Amino acid sequence: MAFKNVFCASIVFCSNQLCINSAIVYMHRFYMMHSFKAVHRQNIATASLFLAAKVEEQPRKLEYVAKISYSTLNRDVPALNDTTSEPYTKLVEEITYHELLLLQTLGFEVAVEHPHPHVVKCMNLVKTSRDLSQTAYFMAHNSLLLTTFCLEHPPALVACVCIHLACQWKQVEIPQSKDNMNWWEYICPSTTLEELNGNDAPKVWTVGPC
């Protein structure tokens, strides 16, 4: 899976979850326009994390990123410590080139809205259990890894689908409010129950909650 490259690098980058999520969205958007054969996923994974760290105000120095990227790809060889060497210079050029290619593909639109805050907002609003909240959040994370929801639907709708699936998974029904409103109407008023039960929703279930 292409996003495995993001996780391998992010663990060593010490990137927070927001950076990882944004990097995954960047990769989704990039490979809507390019093929995996034309641009290697490792190059875009590194560039995506490098860019996401800047956007989410967790920047990493290019030298650090280059060394981590090299170590991730070449686990059985000595670390790339010589910043004057040809391999180091070539790798830095590759990272900067792919970052620019990524930016051009994204049209320099790097701000990403995720479904996760909408999940948290709704769960706090309806005062549901911690277990259900964690399951819904897990579903939101899965939606990035296992679907192209982030390309197809607004984040608020994705959040509603994830909460709805979590309720089905846990066999929980969230009652209407005192105002006779359904829970999803508070974060995505235009959503219908039919949309939440859409054919694409079960993709998020491919890997169930732990």
N, CA and C atoms as a LAMMPS dump frame, in Angstrom:
ITEM: TIMESTEP
0
ITEM: NUMBER OF ATOMS
630
ITEM: BOX BOUNDS ff ff ff
-5.0000000000000000e+02 5.0000000000000000e+02
-5.0000000000000000e+02 5.0000000000000000e+02
-5.0000000000000000e+02 5.0000000000000000e+02
ITEM: ATOMS id mol type element x y z
1 1 1 N 0.845 -1.194 0
2 1 2 C 0 0 0
3 1 3 C 0.883 1.247 0
4 2 1 N 0.52 2.226 -0.812
5 2 2 C 1.343 3.419 -0.961
6 2 3 C 1.515 4.166 0.351
7 3 1 N 0.471 4.192 1.176
8 3 2 C 0.521 4.997 2.389
9 3 3 C 1.395 4.377 3.473
10 4 1 N 1.821 3.118 3.271
11 4 2 C 2.768 2.512 4.198
12 4 3 C 4.056 3.31 4.217
13 5 1 N 4.426 3.883 3.066
14 5 2 C 5.633 4.693 2.992
15 5 3 C 5.527 5.932 3.863
16 6 1 N 4.328 6.499 3.922
17 6 2 C 4.121 7.675 4.774
18 6 3 C 4.328 7.305 6.229
19 7 1 N 3.761 6.179 6.659
20 7 2 C 3.867 5.777 8.055
21 7 3 C 5.296 5.425 8.44
22 8 1 N 6.003 4.711 7.562
23 8 2 C 7.386 4.336 7.861
24 8 3 C 8.242 5.568 8.089
25 9 1 N 8.088 6.555 7.21
26 9 2 C 8.876 7.777 7.342
27 9 3 C 8.395 8.624 8.511
28 10 1 N 7.081 8.684 8.72
29 10 2 C 6.533 9.564 9.754
30 10 3 C 6.945 9.127 11.151
31 11 1 N 7.106 7.815 11.358
32 11 2 C 7.524 7.318 12.668
33 11 3 C 8.882 7.887 13.042
34 12 1 N 9.786 7.926 12.064
35 12 2 C 11.118 8.442 12.329
36 12 3 C 11.136 9.96 12.288
37 13 1 N 10.265 10.554 11.461
38 13 2 C 10.148 12.006 11.406
39 13 3 C 9.614 12.559 12.723
40 14 1 N 8.95 11.694 13.508
41 14 2 C 8.251 12.129 14.721
42 14 3 C 7.126 13.105 14.353
43 15 1 N 6.472 12.837 13.234
44 15 2 C 5.369 13.691 12.797
45 15 3 C 4.125 13.4 13.629
46 16 1 N 3.328 14.434 13.881
47 16 2 C 2.079 14.203 14.598
48 16 3 C 1.014 13.688 13.634
49 17 1 N -0.121 13.259 14.172
50 17 2 C -1.15 12.623 13.358
51 17 3 C -1.727 13.571 12.314
52 18 1 N -1.796 14.849 12.647
53 18 2 C -2.332 15.823 11.693
54 18 3 C -1.449 15.907 10.453
55 19 1 N -0.138 15.91 10.653
56 19 2 C 0.798 15.932 9.52
57 19 3 C 0.637 14.684 8.661
58 20 1 N 0.502 13.538 9.321
59 20 2 C 0.35 12.279 8.592
60 20 3 C -0.933 12.3 7.767
61 21 1 N -2.025 12.747 8.382
62 21 2 C -3.309 12.792 7.675
63 21 3 C -3.239 13.713 6.455
64 22 1 N -2.631 14.883 6.63
65 22 2 C -2.516 15.821 5.51
66 22 3 C -1.641 15.244 4.404
67 23 1 N -0.556 14.566 4.791
68 23 2 C 0.334 13.955 3.798
69 23 3 C -0.405 12.89 2.989
70 24 1 N -1.259 12.123 3.644
71 24 2 C -2.041 11.094 2.942
72 24 3 C -3.002 11.737 1.942
73 25 1 N -3.638 12.831 2.352
74 25 2 C -4.55 13.538 1.44
75 25 3 C -3.775 14.071 0.239
76 26 1 N -2.579 14.622 0.492
77 26 2 C -1.753 15.106 -0.62
78 26 3 C -1.466 13.982 -1.608
79 27 1 N -1.152 12.79 -1.082
80 27 2 C -0.855 11.658 -1.958
81 27 3 C -2.088 11.244 -2.763
82 28 1 N -3.236 11.217 -2.1
83 28 2 C -4.488 10.915 -2.809
84 28 3 C -4.672 11.879 -3.985
85 29 1 N -4.518 13.157 -3.697
86 29 2 C -4.753 14.175 -4.727
87 29 3 C -3.703 14.084 -5.837
88 30 1 N -2.471 13.82 -5.448
89 30 2 C -1.394 13.744 -6.432
90 30 3 C -1.622 12.598 -7.416
91 31 1 N -1.967 11.425 -6.878
92 31 2 C -2.105 10.251 -7.744
93 31 3 C -3.456 10.189 -8.464
94 32 1 N -4.273 11.191 -8.265
95 32 2 C -5.426 11.36 -9.145
96 32 3 C -4.977 11.929 -10.489
97 33 1 N -3.809 12.564 -10.487
98 33 2 C -3.295 13.224 -11.691
99 33 3 C -2.087 12.511 -12.294
100 34 1 N -1.42 11.674 -11.507
101 34 2 C -0.212 10.986 -11.968
102 34 3 C -0.343 9.489 -11.715
103 35 1 N 0.407 8.705 -12.435
104 35 2 C 0.393 7.252 -12.234
105 35 3 C 1.509 6.842 -11.271
106 36 1 N 1.328 5.707 -10.624
107 36 2 C 2.354 5.185 -9.727
108 36 3 C 3.606 4.79 -10.499
109 37 1 N 3.437 4.404 -11.742
110 37 2 C 4.593 4.026 -12.56
111 37 3 C 5.445 5.23 -12.922
112 38 1 N 4.788 6.367 -13.127
113 38 2 C 5.515 7.565 -13.552
114 38 3 C 6.266 8.221 -12.399
115 39 1 N 5.689 8.189 -11.206
116 39 2 C 6.31 8.845 -10.038
117 39 3 C 6.297 7.863 -8.879
118 40 1 N 7.471 7.512 -8.379
119 40 2 C 7.559 6.505 -7.322
120 40 3 C 6.911 6.993 -6.033
121 41 1 N 6.177 6.096 -5.402
122 41 2 C 5.423 6.464 -4.2
123 41 3 C 6.324 6.927 -3.058
124 42 1 N 7.538 6.377 -2.945
125 42 2 C 8.431 6.786 -1.864
126 42 3 C 8.819 8.253 -2
127 43 1 N 9.055 8.69 -3.222
128 43 2 C 9.424 10.093 -3.449
129 43 3 C 8.288 11.032 -3.052
130 44 1 N 7.065 10.647 -3.408
131 44 2 C 5.92 11.5 -3.069
132 44 3 C 5.569 11.396 -1.591
133 45 1 N 5.776 10.23 -0.994
134 45 2 C 5.542 10.09 0.449
135 45 3 C 6.456 11.033 1.225
136 46 1 N 7.732 11.055 0.846
137 46 2 C 8.693 11.946 1.515
138 46 3 C 8.331 13.405 1.29
139 47 1 N 8.035 13.753 0.038
140 47 2 C 7.672 15.138 -0.28
141 47 3 C 6.386 15.551 0.424
142 48 1 N 5.427 14.626 0.518
143 48 2 C 4.147 14.927 1.17
144 48 3 C 4.333 15.206 2.661
145 49 1 N 5.134 14.387 3.314
146 49 2 C 5.402 14.616 4.742
147 49 3 C 6.191 15.904 4.962
148 50 1 N 7.152 16.146 4.105
149 50 2 C 7.968 17.351 4.197
150 50 3 C 7.085 18.591 4.07
151 51 1 N 6.181 18.561 3.085
152 51 2 C 5.278 19.688 2.874
153 51 3 C 4.238 19.8 3.982
154 52 1 N 3.648 18.672 4.368
155 52 2 C 2.619 18.692 5.414
156 52 3 C 3.18 19.219 6.734
157 53 1 N 4.413 18.869 7.038
158 53 2 C 5.037 19.352 8.274
159 53 3 C 5.157 20.871 8.267
160 54 1 N 5.446 21.438 7.111
161 54 2 C 5.508 22.904 6.997
162 54 3 C 4.124 23.517 7.173
163 55 1 N 3.157 22.95 6.45
164 55 2 C 1.799 23.502 6.467
165 55 3 C 1.193 23.436 7.861
166 56 1 N 1.438 22.336 8.567
167 56 2 C 0.862 22.142 9.9
168 56 3 C 1.766 22.682 11.012
169 57 1 N 2.728 23.503 10.621
170 57 2 C 3.614 24.204 11.56
171 57 3 C 4.416 23.243 12.431
172 58 1 N 4.868 22.149 11.807
173 58 2 C 5.778 21.209 12.453
174 58 3 C 6.967 20.967 11.512
175 59 1 N 7.622 22.032 11.048
176 59 2 C 8.621 21.887 9.982
177 59 3 C 9.84 21.057 10.405
178 60 1 N 10.394 20.367 9.416
179 60 2 C 11.626 19.602 9.597
180 60 3 C 12.662 20.122 8.61
181 61 1 N 13.921 20.195 9.033
182 61 2 C 14.975 20.669 8.144
183 61 3 C 15.164 19.686 6.999
184 62 1 N 15.498 20.231 5.826
185 62 2 C 15.69 19.399 4.641
186 62 3 C 16.789 18.366 4.869
187 63 1 N 17.848 18.76 5.549
188 63 2 C 18.942 17.824 5.828
189 63 3 C 18.44 16.634 6.652
190 64 1 N 17.631 16.921 7.636
191 64 2 C 17.071 15.863 8.495
192 64 3 C 16.169 14.94 7.683
193 65 1 N 15.311 15.534 6.843
194 65 2 C 14.388 14.754 6.025
195 65 3 C 15.161 13.85 5.066
196 66 1 N 16.21 14.379 4.459
197 66 2 C 17.015 13.605 3.514
198 66 3 C 17.656 12.395 4.199
199 67 1 N 18.193 12.611 5.373
200 67 2 C 18.857 11.515 6.089
201 67 3 C 17.854 10.445 6.512
202 68 1 N 16.681 10.871 6.979
203 68 2 C 15.653 9.924 7.391
204 68 3 C 15.13 9.137 6.193
205 69 1 N 14.92 9.837 5.09
206 69 2 C 14.441 9.183 3.878
207 69 3 C 15.438 8.133 3.409
208 70 1 N 16.695 8.481 3.443
209 70 2 C 17.75 7.54 3.013
210 70 3 C 17.787 6.32 3.929
211 71 1 N 17.697 6.54 5.229
212 71 2 C 17.734 5.429 6.188
213 71 3 C 16.526 4.516 6.045
214 72 1 N 15.367 5.117 5.73
215 72 2 C 14.144 4.329 5.547
216 72 3 C 14.248 3.412 4.344
217 73 1 N 14.874 3.915 3.283
218 73 2 C 15.009 3.143 2.047
219 73 3 C 16.185 2.172 2.071
220 74 1 N 17.184 2.504 2.873
221 74 2 C 18.425 1.703 2.88
222 74 3 C 18.765 1.288 4.308
223 75 1 N 18.012 0.35 4.815
224 75 2 C 18.165 -0.054 6.216
225 75 3 C 19.446 -0.838 6.481
226 76 1 N 20.011 -1.447 5.46
227 76 2 C 21.166 -2.328 5.653
228 76 3 C 22.492 -1.672 5.294
229 77 1 N 22.479 -0.366 5.09
230 77 2 C 23.717 0.343 4.756
231 77 3 C 23.945 1.448 5.778
232 78 1 N 25.181 1.937 5.88
233 78 2 C 25.467 3.011 6.848
234 78 3 C 24.64 4.258 6.584
235 79 1 N 24.402 5.031 7.631
236 79 2 C 23.609 6.258 7.516
237 79 3 C 24.297 7.264 6.605
238 80 1 N 23.512 8.125 6.023
239 80 2 C 24.022 9.147 5.105
240 80 3 C 24.363 10.405 5.91
241 81 1 N 25.581 10.443 6.448
242 81 2 C 25.983 11.544 7.316
243 81 3 C 26.798 12.618 6.607
244 82 1 N 27.393 12.259 5.477
245 82 2 C 28.24 13.201 4.746
246 82 3 C 27.376 14.082 3.846
247 83 1 N 27.173 15.322 4.274
248 83 2 C 26.305 16.224 3.509
249 83 3 C 26.982 16.795 2.269
250 84 1 N 28.234 16.426 2.046
251 84 2 C 28.933 16.875 0.837
252 84 3 C 29.025 15.763 -0.198
253 85 1 N 28.503 14.593 0.148
254 85 2 C 28.604 13.449 -0.761
255 85 3 C 27.624 13.568 -1.927
256 86 1 N 27.915 12.843 -2.982
257 86 2 C 27.045 12.866 -4.159
258 86 3 C 25.668 12.259 -3.875
259 87 1 N 25.584 11.129 -3.134
260 87 2 C 24.256 10.574 -2.823
261 87 3 C 23.386 11.55 -2.039
262 88 1 N 23.995 12.272 -1.097
263 88 2 C 23.229 13.24 -0.304
264 88 3 C 22.725 14.372 -1.196
265 89 1 N 23.613 14.936 -2.017
266 89 2 C 23.24 16.034 -2.904
267 89 3 C 22.12 15.612 -3.853
268 90 1 N 22.225 14.404 -4.399
269 90 2 C 21.205 13.897 -5.323
270 90 3 C 19.859 13.723 -4.624
271 91 1 N 19.912 13.214 -3.392
272 91 2 C 18.669 12.987 -2.645
273 91 3 C 17.983 14.3 -2.307
274 92 1 N 18.747 15.294 -1.897
275 92 2 C 18.177 16.615 -1.595
276 92 3 C 17.514 17.207 -2.839
277 93 1 N 18.16 17.052 -3.967
278 93 2 C 17.587 17.55 -5.225
279 93 3 C 16.279 16.829 -5.552
280 94 1 N 16.245 15.527 -5.302
281 94 2 C 15.031 14.747 -5.569
282 94 3 C 13.879 15.197 -4.674
283 95 1 N 14.174 15.435 -3.4
284 95 2 C 13.122 15.858 -2.462
285 95 3 C 12.554 17.215 -2.863
286 96 1 N 13.435 18.156 -3.17
287 96 2 C 12.966 19.496 -3.542
288 96 3 C 12.219 19.467 -4.875
289 97 1 N 12.687 18.62 -5.792
290 97 2 C 11.994 18.493 -7.084
291 97 3 C 10.583 17.93 -6.888
292 98 1 N 10.462 16.879 -6.11
293 98 2 C 9.16 16.244 -5.92
294 98 3 C 8.23 17.106 -5.057
295 99 1 N 8.801 17.893 -4.16
296 99 2 C 7.959 18.822 -3.402
297 99 3 C 7.347 19.859 -4.347
298 100 1 N 8.161 20.378 -5.275
299 100 2 C 7.653 21.348 -6.243
300 100 3 C 6.621 20.708 -7.171
301 101 1 N 6.897 19.479 -7.608
302 101 2 C 5.951 18.755 -8.455
303 101 3 C 4.628 18.541 -7.717
304 102 1 N 4.726 18.211 -6.441
305 102 2 C 3.532 18.02 -5.616
306 102 3 C 2.752 19.32 -5.499
307 103 1 N 3.449 20.41 -5.21
308 103 2 C 2.797 21.713 -5.08
309 103 3 C 2.11 22.124 -6.38
310 104 1 N 2.776 21.901 -7.488
311 104 2 C 2.187 22.252 -8.783
312 104 3 C 0.941 21.414 -9.061
313 105 1 N 1 20.143 -8.714
314 105 2 C -0.143 19.264 -8.918
315 105 3 C -1.319 19.686 -8.043
316 106 1 N -1.021 20.108 -6.825
317 106 2 C -2.066 20.553 -5.902
318 106 3 C -2.569 21.958 -6.229
319 107 1 N -1.928 22.592 -7.201
320 107 2 C -2.298 23.97 -7.514
321 107 3 C -1.963 24.906 -6.375
322 108 1 N -0.97 24.517 -5.572
323 108 2 C -0.53 25.279 -4.402
324 108 3 C -1.643 25.46 -3.366
325 109 1 N -2.676 24.638 -3.451
326 109 2 C -3.743 24.645 -2.443
327 109 3 C -3.419 23.556 -1.417
328 110 1 N -2.795 23.939 -0.34
329 110 2 C -2.249 22.969 0.604
330 110 3 C -3.05 22.848 1.898
331 111 1 N -4.013 23.732 2.096
332 111 2 C -4.842 23.642 3.304
333 111 3 C -5.772 22.436 3.191
334 112 1 N -5.82 21.633 4.236
335 112 2 C -6.646 20.423 4.221
336 112 3 C -7.583 20.437 5.427
337 113 1 N -8.861 20.232 5.162
338 113 2 C -9.841 20.067 6.24
339 113 3 C -10.118 18.575 6.392
340 114 1 N -9.999 18.072 7.612
341 114 2 C -10.168 16.645 7.869
342 114 3 C -11.508 16.369 8.545
343 115 1 N -12.011 15.138 8.433
344 115 2 C -13.272 14.793 9.096
345 115 3 C -13.146 14.632 10.606
346 116 1 N -11.943 14.394 11.081
347 116 2 C -11.734 14.075 12.505
348 116 3 C -12.284 15.135 13.464
349 117 1 N -12.032 16.444 13.228
350 117 2 C -12.603 17.448 14.145
351 117 3 C -14.127 17.424 14.173
352 118 1 N -14.748 17.111 13.034
353 118 2 C -16.207 17.021 12.995
354 118 3 C -16.703 15.834 13.824
355 119 1 N -15.947 14.74 13.786
356 119 2 C -16.293 13.573 14.611
357 119 3 C -16.239 13.942 16.087
358 120 1 N -15.156 14.588 16.481
359 120 2 C -14.983 14.976 17.885
360 120 3 C -16.081 15.943 18.316
361 121 1 N -16.389 16.923 17.461
362 121 2 C -17.434 17.904 17.775
363 121 3 C -18.771 17.23 18.003
364 122 1 N -19.129 16.315 17.115
365 122 2 C -20.419 15.64 17.225
366 122 3 C -20.479 14.738 18.449
367 123 1 N -19.408 14.015 18.682
368 123 2 C -19.375 13.096 19.827
369 123 3 C -19.498 13.856 21.147
370 124 1 N -18.862 15.012 21.214
371 124 2 C -18.977 15.838 22.418
372 124 3 C -20.377 16.429 22.546
373 125 1 N -20.975 16.754 21.41
374 125 2 C -22.302 17.37 21.415
375 125 3 C -23.369 16.401 21.91
376 126 1 N -23.302 15.168 21.453
377 126 2 C -24.327 14.19 21.838
378 126 3 C -23.959 13.445 23.129
379 127 1 N -22.75 13.74 23.629
380 127 2 C -22.292 13.152 24.898
381 127 3 C -22.397 11.617 24.883
382 128 1 N -21.773 11.043 23.876
383 128 2 C -21.792 9.594 23.742
384 128 3 C -20.636 8.971 24.515
385 129 1 N -20.548 7.651 24.485
386 129 2 C -19.52 6.954 25.247
387 129 3 C -18.143 7.137 24.619
388 130 1 N -17.133 6.964 25.429
389 130 2 C -15.754 7.062 24.956
390 130 3 C -15.468 5.982 23.912
391 131 1 N -16.015 4.811 24.138
392 131 2 C -15.792 3.691 23.22
393 131 3 C -16.338 4.004 21.828
394 132 1 N -17.551 4.538 21.781
395 132 2 C -18.145 4.889 20.488
396 132 3 C -17.365 6.021 19.827
397 133 1 N -16.93 6.979 20.603
398 133 2 C -16.148 8.099 20.069
399 133 3 C -14.849 7.61 19.444
400 134 1 N -14.159 6.711 20.14
401 134 2 C -12.903 6.181 19.623
402 134 3 C -13.115 5.37 18.353
403 135 1 N -14.207 4.628 18.311
404 135 2 C -14.51 3.834 17.119
405 135 3 C -14.793 4.736 15.923
406 136 1 N -15.563 5.788 16.125
407 136 2 C -15.867 6.734 15.051
408 136 3 C -14.594 7.415 14.558
409 137 1 N -13.708 7.752 15.485
410 137 2 C -12.443 8.391 15.116
411 137 3 C -11.588 7.424 14.311
412 138 1 N -11.593 6.154 14.73
413 138 2 C -10.864 5.115 14.002
414 138 3 C -11.407 4.982 12.587
415 139 1 N -12.718 5.048 12.435
416 139 2 C -13.336 4.973 11.118
417 139 3 C -12.895 6.15 10.251
418 140 1 N -12.796 7.329 10.853
419 140 2 C -12.346 8.51 10.112
420 140 3 C -10.926 8.314 9.606
421 141 1 N -10.103 7.693 10.446
422 141 2 C -8.724 7.402 10.039
423 141 3 C -8.712 6.385 8.905
424 142 1 N -9.533 5.359 9.021
425 142 2 C -9.627 4.341 7.968
426 142 3 C -10.117 4.925 6.648
427 143 1 N -10.965 5.929 6.733
428 143 2 C -11.498 6.523 5.508
429 143 3 C -10.388 7.129 4.656
430 144 1 N -9.321 7.592 5.307
431 144 2 C -8.175 8.128 4.569
432 144 3 C -7.359 7.013 3.927
433 145 1 N -7.198 5.925 4.661
434 145 2 C -6.335 4.842 4.202
435 145 3 C -6.99 3.946 3.16
436 146 1 N -8.278 3.695 3.322
437 146 2 C -8.933 2.638 2.555
438 146 3 C -9.916 3.134 1.509
439 147 1 N -10.194 4.415 1.481
440 147 2 C -11.153 4.948 0.521
441 147 3 C -10.614 6.224 -0.117
442 148 1 N -11.345 6.725 -1.084
443 148 2 C -11.036 8.031 -1.672
444 148 3 C -12.101 9.055 -1.268
445 149 1 N -12.692 8.857 -0.094
446 149 2 C -13.718 9.786 0.412
447 149 3 C -13.215 11.227 0.426
448 150 1 N -11.923 11.408 0.771
449 150 2 C -11.387 12.766 0.894
450 150 3 C -11.369 13.494 -0.451
451 151 1 N -11.484 12.736 -1.544
452 151 2 C -11.54 13.333 -2.876
453 151 3 C -12.977 13.52 -3.357
454 152 1 N -13.902 12.783 -2.744
455 152 2 C -15.257 12.7 -3.271
456 152 3 C -16.309 13.444 -2.451
457 153 1 N -16.058 13.589 -1.146
458 153 2 C -17.094 14.134 -0.261
459 153 3 C -16.512 15.182 0.678
460 154 1 N -17.335 16.127 1.123
461 154 2 C -16.858 17.104 2.109
462 154 3 C -16.565 16.426 3.443
463 155 1 N -15.612 16.94 4.206
464 155 2 C -15.207 16.311 5.474
465 155 3 C -16.349 16.096 6.454
466 156 1 N -17.301 17.029 6.511
467 156 2 C -18.422 16.888 7.45
468 156 3 C -19.265 15.663 7.117
469 157 1 N -19.467 15.409 5.829
470 157 2 C -20.236 14.239 5.414
471 157 3 C -19.467 12.953 5.717
472 158 1 N -18.163 12.965 5.478
473 158 2 C -17.33 11.796 5.805
474 158 3 C -17.415 11.496 7.294
475 159 1 N -17.386 12.555 8.108
476 159 2 C -17.491 12.379 9.555
477 159 3 C -18.821 11.731 9.923
478 160 1 N -19.896 12.167 9.296
479 160 2 C -21.224 11.592 9.573
480 160 3 C -21.264 10.113 9.204
481 161 1 N -20.687 9.761 8.06
482 161 2 C -20.645 8.361 7.642
483 161 3 C -19.881 7.521 8.661
484 162 1 N -18.766 8.051 9.128
485 162 2 C -17.937 7.318 10.103
486 162 3 C -18.666 7.12 11.429
487 163 1 N -19.367 8.142 11.887
488 163 2 C -20.13 8.024 13.131
489 163 3 C -21.266 7.023 12.951
490 164 1 N -21.926 7.101 11.804
491 164 2 C -23.025 6.181 11.51
492 164 3 C -22.526 4.731 11.495
493 165 1 N -21.39 4.492 10.873
494 165 2 C -20.808 3.147 10.826
495 165 3 C -20.394 2.676 12.222
496 166 1 N -19.849 3.601 12.998
497 166 2 C -19.452 3.253 14.365
498 166 3 C -20.676 2.843 15.189
499 167 1 N -21.773 3.547 15.004
500 167 2 C -23.016 3.196 15.716
501 167 3 C -23.5 1.803 15.307
502 168 1 N -23.415 1.499 14.02
503 168 2 C -23.807 0.171 13.552
504 168 3 C -22.878 -0.9 14.103
505 169 1 N -21.597 -0.588 14.098
506 169 2 C -20.599 -1.548 14.594
507 169 3 C -20.833 -1.874 16.06
508 170 1 N -21.107 -0.847 16.832
509 170 2 C -21.293 -1.003 18.283
510 170 3 C -22.746 -1.256 18.666
511 171 1 N -23.621 -1.29 17.66
512 171 2 C -25.05 -1.508 17.891
513 171 3 C -25.612 -0.487 18.886
514 172 1 N -25.319 0.765 18.567
515 172 2 C -25.774 1.882 19.398
516 172 3 C -26.614 2.812 18.527
517 173 1 N -27.676 3.324 19.086
518 173 2 C -28.509 4.291 18.371
519 173 3 C -28.511 5.599 19.15
520 174 1 N -28.083 6.665 18.477
521 174 2 C -28.075 7.981 19.111
522 174 3 C -29.461 8.602 18.951
523 175 1 N -30.152 8.894 20.035
524 175 2 C -31.535 9.414 19.947
525 175 3 C -31.577 10.837 19.403
526 176 1 N -32.731 11.228 18.964
527 176 2 C -32.922 12.604 18.529
528 176 3 C -32.776 13.547 19.715
529 177 1 N -32.441 14.794 19.408
530 177 2 C -32.283 15.788 20.466
531 177 3 C -33.639 16.283 20.95
532 178 1 N -33.604 17.13 21.958
533 178 2 C -34.839 17.71 22.47
534 178 3 C -35.537 18.572 21.421
535 179 1 N -34.758 19.005 20.428
536 179 2 C -35.319 19.812 19.339
537 179 3 C -35.798 18.943 18.179
538 180 1 N -35.862 17.628 18.423
539 180 2 C -36.29 16.672 17.397
540 180 3 C -35.387 16.69 16.163
541 181 1 N -34.096 16.855 16.415
542 181 2 C -33.11 16.842 15.337
543 181 3 C -32.258 15.589 15.438
544 182 1 N -31.912 15.024 14.281
545 182 2 C -30.982 13.899 14.249
546 182 3 C -29.562 14.406 14.481
547 183 1 N -28.713 13.556 15.049
548 183 2 C -27.358 13.986 15.416
549 183 3 C -26.578 14.534 14.226
550 184 1 N -26.752 13.926 13.024
551 184 2 C -25.955 14.359 11.873
552 184 3 C -26.352 15.74 11.373
553 185 1 N -27.559 16.191 11.711
554 185 2 C -28.014 17.499 11.255
555 185 3 C -27.255 18.64 11.924
556 186 1 N -26.569 18.341 13.011
557 186 2 C -25.81 19.376 13.707
558 186 3 C -24.477 19.673 13.022
559 187 1 N -23.942 18.728 12.282
560 187 2 C -22.646 18.969 11.634
561 187 3 C -22.736 18.981 10.113
562 188 1 N -23.792 18.39 9.566
563 188 2 C -23.987 18.388 8.115
564 188 3 C -25.484 18.39 7.83
565 189 1 N -26.131 19.546 7.945
566 189 2 C -27.598 19.647 7.873
567 189 3 C -28.21 19.081 6.592
568 190 1 N -27.476 19.105 5.49
569 190 2 C -28.036 18.656 4.212
570 190 3 C -27.963 17.14 4.033
571 191 1 N -27.336 16.435 4.98
572 191 2 C -27.167 14.989 4.864
573 191 3 C -28.477 14.256 5.145
574 192 1 N -28.663 13.155 4.428
575 192 2 C -29.84 12.302 4.659
576 192 3 C -29.375 10.924 5.121
577 193 1 N -30.279 10.178 5.703
578 193 2 C -29.96 8.826 6.151
579 193 3 C -29.569 7.946 4.971
580 194 1 N -30.156 8.19 3.808
581 194 2 C -29.823 7.413 2.606
582 194 3 C -28.36 7.614 2.223
583 195 1 N -27.866 8.843 2.358
584 195 2 C -26.453 9.102 2.053
585 195 3 C -25.541 8.374 3.031
586 196 1 N -25.928 8.34 4.297
587 196 2 C -25.104 7.664 5.299
588 196 3 C -25.054 6.165 5.066
589 197 1 N -26.078 5.641 4.431
590 197 2 C -26.123 4.212 4.12
591 197 3 C -25.654 3.917 2.699
592 198 1 N -24.946 4.879 2.097
593 198 2 C -24.518 4.74 0.707
594 198 3 C -23.655 3.519 0.466
595 199 1 N -23.543 3.131 -0.791
596 199 2 C -22.834 1.908 -1.16
597 199 3 C -21.346 1.946 -0.844
598 200 1 N -20.752 3.153 -0.791
599 200 2 C -19.321 3.246 -0.554
600 200 3 C -18.947 3.148 0.919
601 201 1 N -19.927 3.348 1.799
602 201 2 C -19.629 3.384 3.236
603 201 3 C -18.95 2.141 3.768
604 202 1 N -19.348 0.916 3.359
605 202 2 C -18.726 -0.284 3.939
606 202 3 C -17.228 -0.399 3.693
607 203 1 N -16.648 0.367 2.76
608 203 2 C -15.207 0.31 2.531
609 203 3 C -14.445 0.624 3.807
610 204 1 N -15.004 1.5 4.618
611 204 2 C -14.328 1.924 5.844
612 204 3 C -14.235 0.759 6.829
613 205 1 N -15.064 -0.253 6.626
614 205 2 C -15.111 -1.399 7.529
615 205 3 C -14.082 -2.462 7.186
616 206 1 N -13.319 -2.272 6.112
617 206 2 C -12.392 -3.31 5.655
618 206 3 C -11.487 -3.789 6.779
619 207 1 N -11.063 -2.857 7.602
620 207 2 C -10.329 -3.217 8.822
621 207 3 C -11.118 -2.684 9.988
622 208 1 N -11.675 -3.552 10.794
623 208 2 C -12.535 -3.117 11.881
624 208 3 C -11.757 -2.591 13.066
625 209 1 N -12.435 -1.929 13.985
626 209 2 C -11.801 -1.401 15.188
627 209 3 C -11.213 -2.501 16.038
628 210 1 N -10.176 -2.181 16.769
629 210 2 C -9.545 -3.158 17.664
630 210 3 C -10.362 -3.259 18.944
